Amino acid sequence: MSATSAIHTLPDTPRKVTSPRMVPPSLAVSSRPKDRVGSSSGKGLSSARKMADVVSLDGEMRTLARSIAQAAVEVLAGTRPAQQLSRSLDPRCLTALQHRAALTRAHAVRVQAGRSRLHRNPVVRSVRVCAVKEGVYEASLVVSEELRSRAVAMRLEGSNGVWKVTALEIG
């Protein structure tokens, strides 16, 4: 039995979450005609293989953006500590999220005398990602909550094999 199948069969063990891999410069999509799908340059990987790797990375980025957006909205709700996102957010974004979560909780206490139902049961409805340039993605998401839907936008930048959110906007 492999390690991955053991993770899926044991419900009590936490699942290991890994960051998407970075696409090496040799696999990046190029706008030059010779690198388009269907042509063969005779060197390295085929263009179809390069395109498949980029499409695979897009899927991984969608998954990463989805989990970060879900966690960020849960931080605003007070159901998740912001420190859990410290590996995914740069320090400036983490501080801003912590500040907004504190303001949201303080407002909910003042307005509803502790009976806050804001940000309950958030569900990510849609995810769109766009490669801006090599090692940089932007994502836009729609997160539905009990009372409303909200937009989330983020910029993910990769360096040294690690993806970090450098900009996060939650509507």
Secondary structure, 3 states (H helix, E strand, C coil): CCHHHHHHHCCCCCCCCCCCCCCCHHHCCCCCHHHCCCCCCCCCCCHHHHHHHHHHHHHHHHHHHHHHHHHHHHHHHCCCCHHHHCCCECHHHHHHHHHHHHHHHHHHHHHHCCCCCCCCCCEEEEEEEEEEECCEEEEEEEEECCCCEEEEEEEEEEECCEEEEEEEEEC
